Amino acid sequence: MLDGINSNIGYELILSLGAFLLSMFLTPIYTDFAYKHKLWKRQKSVAVTGESLTVMNKLHKNKINRHFPTMAGIIMFVVVPVVLIVTNCLNRGQTWLPIVAFVGGGVIGFIDDVLNLCGHAAVAGLRAPVKFAMITILGLALGWFFAVKLGWTTVMIPYVGPFEIGVIGMILLFAFAVVATGNAVNISDGMDGLAGGLAMMAYGAFGIIALLQGQWYLAGFCFIVLGALLAYIWFNVYPARFMMGDTGSFALGAGLGVVAMMTNSFLLLPVIGGLFVVEAGSSLLQIISKKFFHKKIFLSAPLHHHLQACGWEESKVVMRFWIIGGILAMLGVFLAMGGGIIG
């Protein structure tokens, strides 16, 4: 068993290195293209609740002034499927769902990014209900394949055991994982390197879990994404050259939700991706509070913008979130090992 794991660790590292090198090669090409064609990200001028985003726009003033291109996630959108196909890592039971989720989420994000670049509305992209509907349809379709075609109808509860929820329950849970994680990663993409670093740690943790479960192809997918993210972080640390945009954040989020389901680690997703939960939760609480009580809980939401508005430097917020994200990722792996998820 250990010999098999050791040999496959080497293979997974080669996959990750290949994705890293290909991304490093393509990134300067995209960067030149983005600056040449002025693919500057347009800031939203109004919140979901309708009021002006004065605090956030003030925080982003320097980025707006220095012309900040977006949609760099298209590099990962290209690299991950290419490396997966070239290395013959496609597998019906392990990689079909995550790669379709990754590409499907990326397509939704790409449409949003294109509308952001070309549109003129204050919303600056797809409206939230439209994006929600699109990602929900994607999640339901993938959940159907997961439950009906692959036969998954139980959820593993750490330290307790499997719990049967049936086909309908699994489809709904799967869709929830895709929608929630896709939106959470998207919400977290607001500072240089923040979402990319947190996603890198989460994919690394789930990659280790898949490896220990003997799901070599699924682990390969995770490590390919990790390699592409390493290259992205190289160029995206403060001061970043670009943003991943919704193309990257929705691809990463949808793929992460699927990986959590396929490792039977759904209940560990709030641990491994804990900061994504906090980020999305802070935005949700802010919306609810403003809508029903006409008061703001945070100076600006999500949480990273609140901390920035409180006087924290952007790099300090990102570094401390990375540290917390790394600790949570390790904790999630330990819980998986001790909780019966890794048999």
N, C-alpha and C positions, 0 to 999 in steps of 0.2 A: 504493500500500500504506500509506504513512504517512498520507495523507489519510483513508483508511478507519479506521485506528487512532485518529487524533486525534478524528474525529467520534464514534467509538464510546466513547472515553474519556469524552467529555462525557455520553453517554447513561448509561454505567455510574455516573458520579458522581451523576447525577440519581436513578437507582435507589437508590443508597446513601443519598442525602439523604432520599428518600421513606421508606425503612425506618427511618432514624434519627428522623425527625419523628413517624412513627406510633408508634414505640416510646416516644418521650418523652411522647406523649399518653396512651398506655395504662398506662405504668409507675405514675404516681401513683394511678390507679384500682385497679390490682392491689395496690399498697402499702397503701392504705386498707382494702381487702378482707382482706388477709393479717393486718394488725394487729387489725382488728375481730373476725375469726373465730379469732384466735390460732393461726395455722398455724406454730407453733414446730417447728423441726427437732429430732427426738429423736436424741441421740448414741448410737452403738453402744456397748454396754458390754463386748462381747467381740470379739476379732479372728477372722479366718478360721481361724486355727490353734487357737482355743478359749480362749486365756488372756485375762485382764482387760486392757482398754486403759487402764491407769492413767496412763501418760505423756501420751497424746493427750488424754484427758479432762481432765487437769490443764492442758494447754495451751489447751483450749477452754473452760475454766471461765468466763471472763468473757463469752464469747458465749452460753453457756447461761444465765447469770444475767441477761443483758439481753434475753432472749427474741428469738431470731433466726429470723424466718420463712424458709421455704424455697419451692421450686417457682416461683421467678421466671422460670425458663426457659420457662414457658408463654407468656410475652409473645413471645419469639422464635419459639416453636412456632406462634403465630398469625400474627405479622407476616410472616415469610418467605414462607409459601405465599400469603398474601393479596396482597402486593406483586408476587410472581411472576405470579399469575393476572391481577390488575388491569392490569399493564403488558404483558400478552400475551407473557411470556417463556417460556412452556411450549414445549418442543421435544423430540420423541421421542428424537433422537440425543444431546441435550446436557443437558437438565434433568429429564427424567422420573426417571432413576435417583437423582440427588442429592436431589431433593425427596422421593421415596419413602423414601430412607435417612434423611433428616432427620426426616420425620414418623414413620416407623417406629421410629427410635431414641428419638424423643420420647415415643411411646406406651409403650414399654418403661420408660423413665425415669419417666413419669407414674404408671404402676402401682406402681412402687417407692416413689415419693414419697407416694402415697396410703396405702400400707401402712405407711409410716414414720409418717405423721400419725395413722392410726387404729389401728394394731396395738399390741401390748403385749409382743411377744417381744424378747429381748435383741438379736437380729440387727437389729432396727429397719429392716425393709423386706424386699424379695425376697432369698432366699438366693442366694449367689454362683453355685452351679451352675444355678439356674433362670434367672438373668439371662444367664449365659453361653450356655445353650441357646437362649434367645429371640433373642439378638443373632446367634448362629451361624445359626439358621434364616433370619433376615432377610438375612444376608450371602450365604448360599448361593442364595437366591431371586434376589437382585439380580445375583449373579455369573452365574447361568444366563442371565438376560436380556442381560447384557453380552456374554457369549461366544456365545450361540446366536442371539439376535435382532439384536444389533448387529454381530456378527462379529469381535469382538476376540479374537485368540488369540496375540498377540505382546507381549512386554515390551521396552521400550526400555532398553538399558543405556547410560548416558551415556558418550560418547567411544568406544563400541564399535559399537553399532548394535542393530537389533531382534533379539530371540531368541524363536523359536517354542516355545510350551509347550503348545499344543493346547487343546481345549475344556475337558477335565477339569482340566488344570493351571490354566487361567485362572479357572475357577469357584472352585477351592480358594484360589488367590491372592487373588481378589477378596474372598472371605469372610474370609480372614485379615486383609486390610486393614481391613475394616469392624469386625471383632471387636477387633483390636488397638488401633485408633485410638479406637473407642468407649470401651473400658475405660481407655485411657491418659488421655483427657481427663477421664473420670469420676474417676480416681484423683487427678488434679491439682487438682480442685476442692475445695481445703481451706483456702484463705486468701482474704481479701477482694481480689477483682480478679485473682487469679492465673490461673485457667483462662481467664477471659474475655479477658484481655489477650494471652495466648499464642495463643489461638484466633484472635483478631482479626489478629495478625501472620501466622499461617499461612494464613488465608483470603485475606488481602491478597496474599501471595506467589503462591498458586495462581491467584488472580484475574488477576494480571499475566501469568503464564505462559499462561493460557487466552486472554487478550486478544492476546498476541503470536502465538499459534497460530491466531488467527482464529475461535476458538470464542466468539462474542459472547454467546450465551445462557448458556453455562456461566460465563463471566466475570461476567455479570449476576447469576447466582445467588450467586457468591462475594461480590460487592460488596453485594448485598442483606443477606447474613448479616453482613458487616462493618459496615454501617450500623446494624443491630439491636444488634450487640455494642458499638458506640460508645455507644449510649444506655444499655445495661446497665452499662458501665464507669462512666458518669457517676454512677450511683446506687450502684455497688458498690465504689468505692474506699474505703479504710479511713477511718473505721469504716463498714462496709457496712450498707445498710438491709435487705438480704436475701441469700439464696444462690440460685444458679440451680437447684440441686437436680439430681437425675438426669434430670429432664425436659429440662433444657438441655444438660447435659454429654453425655448419650448422643446427643441430636439433633446436636449440634455434632461429636462424634467420628465418628459414622457417616457424616455428610455429608462430613466432611473426608477420610475414607478413600476414599469414592467419587470425590470430586473429584481426588484424587491418581491414581487409576486412569484416569479419563477424560482427564486431561492426559498420560497415559503417563509419569507422573513417580513411579511407585511407589517406585523406588529413591532418590528425593530426599525422600521422606516422612520418613525418619529424620534427614535434615538439617534440613529446614524445620520439622518438628515434633520437633526433637532433644530438647528439654526434656520433652516428653511421654514420649519413650522413656526418658529418665533417670528420670523419676518412676515410671513403670510398672516399669522394671527394678529400681529400689531396693526396691519393694514385693515383687517376685518373689524377689529375693535374700534379703530378710528372711524370707519364708515358708519358702524352701528351707533356709536356715540354721537356723531354729528347729525345723523339722520333722525334719531329718536329723542336725543337730549339737547341737541344744538350746542354741544360742547366738544372740545378737542381733548383727548387723553394725552396725545403726544404733540410736541411742537410741529413735527412733520412725520408722516409715516411713509414707508415702514421704519422699523427701529433704527436702522443705520443712519437714516436721515435725521431722526430725533437726536441721536448722539452727536451727529455733526452740528446740528443747530445748537446743541448745548456747549459747543466749543471744542469738541474732539477733532483732531486732525484726521483727514480721510485715511491716511496711511495707518494711523493708530487703530482706527475702527477695523480696518481690513485685517491687520496683523492679529489683533486680539480675537476677532471672529475666526480666523484661521486656526489659532491655537485651540479655541473651544471646539471648533469643528473636528480637529484631529483627535482630541480627547474623546468626543462622542463617537467617532468612527471606531476607535479602538475598543471603547466600551461595548459597542454594538457587536463587534466580532467576538468578544469574550462572552457576551450573553448568548450568542448563537452557539458557541462551543459548549457552554454549560447548560443551555436550555433545551437541548434535544433537537435543535434544527439541523445540526451537523451529526448525522447518524454514523 
